[in-house]
Amino acid sequence: MKITKMKNRKPKLIIFTGPSGVGKGTILADFFKVAGENIIYSISSTTRAPREGEKQGVHYFFASKDEFKKMIENDEFLEYALYSDNYYGTNKNFVEENLKKGKSVLLEIELQGALQVMKKCPDAVSIFIKPPTFDELEKRLRGRHTEDETKIQKRLQSAKEELKNIDKFQYVIENDIVENAVNKLLEIFNRETK
């Protein structure tokens, strides 16, 4: 499935969230291969250390905690949150400029930030990605081999809390098979921007 070709798409802010390890990055990598130029990915700022292969300005804007706090003081974020001992935030100007240019903007953000944006931007499209089972989520987190046991346990505890918020979202996509999840995301984008 591909995005339906339409000249005058309505630009939308799309909020995309779900627990750590659910496969958000995998879904989006495939989605953006077919998405075309009417939608862009909003690169978040974070104080988290880069994982292997992650690049500054491509995957995240990596910042120290002091730099991030200065950006908060300067009101540079549409939203920000503290998650697993690190800050994450969405640059307000980046989002506003792209929407004005007629491009939809997809925010891949943590739950706290998603709820903030949903409150500030009621016209945004909200999508929650859930795992097929909690056991599968734990298996995926452990399979990444990026964190120690303490961090994995924190992420699992956070995931339990996040899953309680599913009913606050317009759309819920279960990431059972990546191709199915990508197709559901494409259907939502086609429907919401026509």
C-alpha positions in Angstrom: 0.0 0.0 0.0 1.1 3.5 -0.7 -0.1 7.0 0.1 -2.8 8.0 -2.2 -1.6 10.8 -4.6 -3.5 14.0 -4.0 -2.3 17.5 -4.8 -3.9 19.5 -2.0 -3.4 17.5 1.1 -4.5 19.1 4.3 -1.4 19.3 6.5 -1.8 17.6 9.9 0.1 17.3 13.0 0.3 13.5 13.8 1.2 12.3 17.2 2.7 8.8 17.2 3.4 7.1 20.6 3.6 3.8 22.4 5.8 2.0 24.9 9.6 1.7 24.5 10.3 -1.5 22.5 6.9 -1.7 20.7 8.6 -1.1 17.3 7.7 2.5 16.6 11.0 3.1 14.8 10.7 0.0 12.6 7.1 1.0 11.6 8.2 4.5 10.8 11.2 3.5 8.8 9.0 1.5 6.4 6.2 4.1 6.5 8.6 6.9 5.3 9.9 4.7 2.5 6.5 5.1 0.8 5.1 8.3 2.4 6.3 10.8 -0.2 7.1 14.4 0.4 3.8 15.5 2.0 4.9 14.4 5.5 8.0 14.8 7.4 9.4 13.4 10.6 9.9 15.8 13.5 13.3 15.2 15.0 13.1 15.4 18.8 15.6 16.8 21.2 16.9 14.5 24.0 19.4 14.3 26.8 19.7 10.6 26.3 23.0 9.3 25.0 23.1 8.2 21.4 22.6 4.5 20.7 24.9 2.8 18.3 24.3 4.2 14.7 22.3 7.2 15.9 23.4 10.5 14.4 23.0 14.1 15.6 20.3 15.9 13.7 19.1 12.7 11.9 17.7 10.6 14.8 17.6 13.2 17.5 19.1 16.5 18.5 21.3 15.3 21.4 21.8 17.9 24.2 23.1 18.1 27.7 20.7 18.5 30.5 21.9 22.1 31.0 21.3 22.9 27.3 17.9 21.3 27.4 16.9 23.3 30.5 17.9 26.5 28.7 15.7 25.6 25.8 12.8 25.0 28.2 13.4 28.5 29.8 13.4 30.0 26.3 10.0 28.3 25.5 11.4 26.5 22.5 9.4 23.3 22.9 5.8 22.4 21.9 6.1 19.7 24.5 8.8 18.1 26.7 8.9 15.3 29.2 11.2 13.5 31.6 11.2 9.8 30.7 13.5 7.1 32.1 15.8 9.9 33.6 16.2 11.7 30.3 14.4 14.7 28.8 12.7 14.6 25.4 11.1 17.5 23.6 9.6 18.8 20.3 10.9 22.0 18.7 8.0 24.3 18.3 9.4 26.3 15.4 10.2 23.2 13.4 6.6 22.0 13.6 4.9 25.4 12.9 7.1 26.2 9.9 6.5 22.9 8.2 2.7 23.0 8.7 2.7 26.5 7.2 4.6 25.1 4.2 1.8 22.6 3.7 3.6 19.5 5.1 2.2 17.2 7.7 4.5 16.6 10.6 4.7 13.3 12.5 5.9 13.5 16.1 7.2 10.2 17.5 7.1 11.1 21.2 6.7 9.6 24.7 3.2 9.4 26.3 3.7 12.4 28.6 4.6 14.6 25.6 1.8 13.1 23.5 -0.8 14.1 26.1 0.6 17.6 26.3 0.4 18.1 22.5 -3.1 16.6 22.4 -4.2 19.2 24.9 -2.5 22.2 23.1 -3.4 21.0 19.6 -6.8 19.4 19.6 -6.8 19.1 15.8 -3.8 16.8 15.9 -4.2 13.1 14.9 -3.3 10.9 17.8 -2.1 7.3 17.3 -1.0 4.8 19.9 1.1 1.7 19.0 0.6 -1.3 21.2 2.4 -4.6 21.4 0.5 -7.9 20.7 1.2 -9.0 24.3 3.2 -7.6 27.2 5.5 -10.7 27.1 6.3 -9.8 23.5 7.2 -6.3 24.5 9.6 -7.6 27.2 11.2 -9.9 24.6 11.7 -7.0 22.2 13.2 -4.8 24.8 15.6 -7.5 25.9 16.4 -8.3 22.3 17.8 -4.8 21.6 20.7 -5.4 24.0 21.0 -1.6 24.6 20.2 -1.4 28.3 21.0 -3.0 31.6 18.4 -4.9 33.7 17.6 -1.8 35.8 16.7 0.3 32.8 14.7 -2.6 31.2 12.6 -2.9 34.4 12.0 0.8 34.4 10.9 0.7 30.8 8.6 -2.3 31.5 7.0 -0.4 34.5 6.5 2.7 32.3 4.9 0.5 29.6 2.3 -0.8 32.1 1.3 2.8 32.9 1.3 3.9 29.3 -0.9 1.1 28.2 -3.6 2.3 30.6 -3.9 5.5 28.4 -4.9 3.8 25.1 -8.5 5.0 25.3 -7.3 8.7 25.0 -6.1 8.2 21.4 -8.1 8.4 18.2 -6.4 5.4 16.7 -4.7 2.3 18.1 -2.4 0.1 16.0 -1.3 -3.3 17.2 2.3 -4.0 16.0 1.9 -7.7 15.5 3.3 -7.9 12.0 5.2 -4.7 10.9 3.8 -4.7 7.4 0.2 -4.7 8.8 1.0 -1.9 11.2 2.6 0.2 8.4 -0.5 -0.3 6.2 -2.8 0.8 9.0 -0.7 3.9 9.5 -0.9 4.7 5.7 -4.7 4.2 5.8 -4.9 6.7 8.7 -2.7 9.2 7.0 -4.7 9.0 3.7 -8.0 9.4 5.6 -6.9 12.3 7.8 -5.2 14.5 5.2 -7.7 14.3 2.3 
